[in-house]
Amino acid sequence: MNATGFLAPLNEGFMLSSAIAIGCGWWAVRHHRVHLHRILMLVGASLGAAFFLTYVLKTLLVGDTTFGGPHPLATAYQVFLQTHATLATVAGVLGVITLRYAFRRRFGKHRRVAPWTASLWFVAAASGFVVFLLLYVIYPPGPTTNILKAIIGG
């Protein structure tokens, strides 16, 4: 198994596991289980960080896989990919802000931003799973290229 064959599913596993932990953490706080909420959210944040690190590692070591599906779908795929990347970036930044509020015990602000953060992370995880399926499962993977070429569709 090559590095892409190993790192891509590992990366996706971290993303989905992070979303599941965050969803369980949200459930816990809604049921007034604050200690469990704290643990699950830290697990979710750690898995989110592991996702980011494995994504960067795969990008640096291997590059990014281009869309290998039918050419007529390539533009729609690129728009979807850019939407996913934007949502994931915004969710990641909001995640840092949300954690910072929690660590500084600014729970009023934490409560206001956390639902938005979690919701965006769920959408980013779901759209990332669709990207994974399109790149590695539904269609054969396209060539691997550096990140700049993959972003501009080259």
N, C-alpha and C positions, 0 to 999 in steps of 0.2 A: 504494500500500500504506500503510495507516495504521500508527500506532506499535505497536499490539498485534500486527498482522500481521508486523511486523519484529522487535520485541523478544521476543515469546514464543518463536519458534524459536531466536533467538540465545541467549536465556537457557537453553533446554533443551540446545542444542549445547554450551554451556560446562559444564553439569552432566555430560552424558554423556562429553565429552572428558576432564573431570577424573577421572571414574571409570576410564576406559580408561588414562589415564596412571598412576593409582595402582595399578591392576591390573598394569601392566607394571613399575612400580617394585617391587611386591611380588615379582613373578617374578625381577627382577634381584637382589634381596637374597638370595633363596632359592638363587640360582646364584652367590653370592659376588661379584657385580659391584657392589660398594659405591658406586663413583663414579657408575655409571649409575643405581643406585637413588636416590642423592641428587638427581641431575638430574631424573629422572622424578617424584620426589615433590615437588620444588619446582615443576615444571611443573603437576603435579596440584593442588597447593595454590593456585597462582596462578590456574588455571582455576576452581577452587572459589571463590576470592575474586571473580573476574570474574562467576561465576554469581550470587553474592550481590549484587554491585553492580548488575548488570543487573536482577535481581529487584526490588531496592529502587527503582531508576530507573523501571522499568515501573509499579510500584505508586504511586509519587509522581506520575509524569507522566500515567498513563493510568487507573490503578486496577486492580482485579483483575476477571477475567472470572468470572461466576457460571456454574454448571452449566446447560447448555442441553438436557440430555438429558431423558428421560421423568421426570415427577414421581415415580412410584413408586421410582425409583432415587436420588432426591435425598438421602435420609437416609443410605443406604449410601455414596454418594459423599462426603458430608460427614465421615462417620466415617473413611473411607479417607484423605481429605485431611488431617484432623487427625492421624492416625497418621503420615502422610508428613511433615507439618510438624514433629512432635515428633522423629521420627527424624533429620531433616535438621538440626534445631537441636542435638540431642545430638551428632551426628557432627561438626558444625561446631565446637562447643566442644571436643570431644575432639581434633579436628584441631589446634587451637591448642595444646592441652596437649602433644600428640605432637610437634609442631614445636619447641615450647619445650624439651622434653627433648632432642631431637636437637641443637638449636643450643647447648645448654649441655653437650653431650657426656655426658649422663646416659643412656647407652645401655641399661643394665639396665632402667630404668623405661620407656624408649622401646620396648624390645622387648616389654614386658608390655602396654602400652596400644595400640601400633600395630595389631596384628591386629584388635582390637575396633573401633578407629577406622575402619580400611579396610572391615571387614565392614559396619558401620553405614552408611558412605558408599555402598557398593554397593547396599544395600537402599534407601537414600534416593534414589539415582539411578534405580534401577529403578522405584520407586513414583512418583517424579516424572515419569518418562517415561509411565507409565500415566495420571497426572493430565493431562499434556499431551495425550495421545491422546484422553482423554475430553472435554477442554475444546475442542480445536481440530480434531480429525480425525474421530473417530467420530460425534460429535454436533455440530450447529451451535453456535457459541459463544453463551452466554447474554449478558445485558446486562453491561456493565462497570460496576462499582461500587467504592466505596472499600473498603479492606481490612477494616474493622470489620464492615461489612454482609456481605461475602463470608464472613468467618469464622463469623458467627452464622447464616448461611444466609438472609439477607434479600434 
